[in-house]
Amino acid sequence: MNETMLTYYLYLAAFLFSSGTYVVLTKRSAIFVLIGVELMLNGANVVLAAFSQFDAGLKGQIFAIFAVVLTVCEVSIALAILLNIYRKTKASNLDELTEVGNP
Amino acid sequence: MSPIISIILVLLAPLIGGVLTFILKKSAVSIASLSIAFLTSMLLVFSSELVIAFEWLPGYELSLRIDAVASILIALVSFISLLVHVFSLEYMKEEQGKHRYFAKLGLFTFSMIGLLTADHLILLFVFWELVGLSSYLLIGFWYGKDGVPASARLAFMVNRVADVALLAGILILDFTGELSISAFDKQWLFLPSILIAIGAFGKSAQLPFSGWLTKAMVGPTPVSALIHAATMVTAGVYLLFRVAPFLHPAALMVIALVGILTAFYGALCALFQHDIKKVLAYSTISQLGYMVMGVGVGGADASLFHLFTHAFFKAGMFLGAGAIIHYLHQVSDKDPQDMRNMGGLRNLMPWTYRTFMMCGLALAGIPFFSGFMSKEGILIAGWAWAEQHGTWAYLVPDLGLITAFLTALYVGRMMLLVFWGEPRIAGFKTKFTEGFGFRIPLTILALGALWVFYSWSPFSHYSWLNALLPQGIEPVSDSASMIIMFLSILLALAGMVLAYSFFKPGSSYSSSYGKYEVERFRLALNGFLLVRSYEKIGSGIEQLSQSTFKVDQRVIDGTIHLLGVWTVVLSKIISLIDRFIVDGPIDLFGQISSFIGSRLASLSSRDSQTQLAWLVLGVILILTWILFL
């Protein structure tokens, strides 16, 4: 894999990150924002994996696998929280969730 | 007995008795309490000196001290108070508020005994004021009657004027030294001496304070006997007696002159009165003048002796007058105190007549009666003093002798007009039944007017009383005192004879006295306008206050008002400067900041995603800066 291929990988990562950012900034629903955050994380993972091609120890790829595992945990916990919030307040819109604790 | 118990018994018993009488509505309680006080005081006479001291403030050791003089006078006060209580039982029998009366008498007796026990001048002043207060309360006992409250107020206020001087004197002494009578050791300056003398003049009704005593006669007659003849008015003499060794010589001279002038003034006024109580009141003023003069000329113990004898015979005369007034009140509706309505009472009230006669002879200074002996002592002391002070000083003993003559004259006039001749108004038929409540006090007081209770010799002016005094003089019997004695006997007898020839039954004065008009001798009748002068002084002070009030209103208030207006104008100007010159720039800065702030505030919003967008933009800007610039 040469440097030209790397450029394409980086374009892909930039695209993923930008679209994730776009989703986070524009969508009102908390679920979409969570998806946007996932996209941004995956963009970063792609960058890690791509750059680790030039590293004999493949530390970047190992770190990316860690990140994926952590993301899975994070997403499951975040979804559970969101579901609970929805159950309590019947709201999933981020701007409506202004209070912490028992409403 | 321990000192505390004695003091409580003698001092507080009258007060407690009075209060209990008021609460329980039993007059006998106060009689019992006074008997206790009297018996205790008799024990104190024969026991040694008694002192109780307690610290009031740091450096002010208030002390009660009963020495020989105090114990004798306490015995006198409680004894006469007891007799007056007994007399009052019958005199006030019909009275509605008689328990209030006995409570006030108890308060008075307590205050007077307190005054006699007080050794510290501040304590003495407290009791001094209490005595004045209880006197005021008793004068105003019949407060519903016309003129009584005004008279009580006048007596109270005149006393207050003198008490201010006393208080000032005490304060000056406080700056210069001790305040305990027993601790005095050096002579005082003139100012405190004269101030304390003025205080004593007020209580003892000396000129120019004499006016209140005649006004005080509107109170019940037993009260006049106790307070305004026998005890309270002698408080001034007692104070002078206590401080006499420390008074400045010039102050002593003033005291002697005031005393003798008062004695003369009182005797002169007494000669022209128609009200029997006023005769006695002026006579009291006159006798108090003798006592004060006695202190002034260095015969303080003679004054104390006269105080003692005078208390007996004057209380007897007042109680006798009370009996007469009581009787006239029952049989007629005319003024019961006016001698023009009396006459011929000799056969109607024989007991009163005899006792009144004895007391009157003592007052007139006839030998074999107590008044003669004590007055002798004062006149002889006056003579000895005059010998040392030059020719003009003979004015004092000479006026004293003239007063003795006038005294015999007015006593004779009073007794002849009241008891002799025929009754001047109809209705004097029923004989007056003098109950034991009247007879016992009158008899005891009349016996007290005899010489034998003071000395075996009727011509001695030195009694057993004087032997008890610490600074007692030894009896003098030189030719001068013999002359004085001879002169005063002669003058007293001459006064009596003159009185008889003028006022005897059937004389032109006596037969027309019932229709006597007050137009003649009005100056003397009104006490030489002394009370009127108080009113003039009062209205003068009022006018002065009015004019100072006007000055205050016009000048001082005007100035302050102008100052206020100018302050307001100045503040308005400063406020304008403040608003436009100082506030302007500050407001401008404020508005600029507020404008910038509101613009900046509109950038942020509640929306978290907008904030995030700005954050992203900021990060991009920073990255751009780092990477490309």
Chai-1 contact restraints between the chains, C-beta under 6 A:
chainA,res_idxA,chainB,res_idxB,connection_type,confidence,min_distance_angstrom,max_distance_angstrom,comment,restraint_id
A,L25,B,Q609,contact,1.0,0.0,6.0,A-B,restraint_1
A,L25,B,A613,contact,1.0,0.0,6.0,A-B,restraint_2
A,D95,B,D607,contact,1.0,0.0,6.0,A-B,restraint_3
